[in-house]
Amino acid sequence: MFDDLRDSLRAVAGRLDPDERRRMASGMRDALVHAKLALQDVRSGLAQTAARLAAEQQELDTVRRRQALAAQVDDHETVAIAERFAAQHAERVAMLETKRLAQQQELTLAEREYDEMAAELRRVASGMAPDAVSPEAAAAREVDALLADAPVDGRDVHEGPPSSRRSRAEREADADARLADLKRRLGK
């Protein structure tokens, strides 16, 4: 008996009016285009950082090689200068590696958000209302909440002292009010 009600509410909960669907889909497509452009920017920034990191790593290797050569010929002044430059390049390499990792994480997050937006657009295009939670799950939770106060097999499921129990009429009135609120929100 309640399964039919639950299924009906699930079906009604997530449907959009065609005009609303077109309006929402248009706005979501625009947002998806902007998100795709932002993804390209993040990828471009990541590529630039990787190129800068490779160049800086190459410079660090060159300075260390020169430092070793200067040490072999016992040129203390060149060794000191090379140590200073090696420290600067090593610091830049460390910073660029950190930046690259942060950009990779940003790209992963942006790609996940883009995929979620694309899935949401597909839902709207198919006529389903966009929700953080699927409409079916939201409606099922509402129905479950309504049914939570109902007696099971003629027995009262509430525990506690009799003074804390609500009467059947109060529970039914509360369930009716919640059902009316649910219908109002669903546009019925």
Secondary structure, 3 states (H helix, E strand, C coil): CHHHHHHHHHHHHCECCHHHHHHHHHHHHHHHHHHHHHHHHHHHHHHHHHHHHHHHHHHHHHHHHHHHHHHHCCCHHHHHHHHHHHHHHHHHHHHHHHHHHHHHHHHHHHHHHHHHHHHHHHHHHCCECCCCCCHHHHHHHHHHHHHHCCCECCECCCCCCHHHCCCHHHHHHHHHHHHHHHHHHHCC
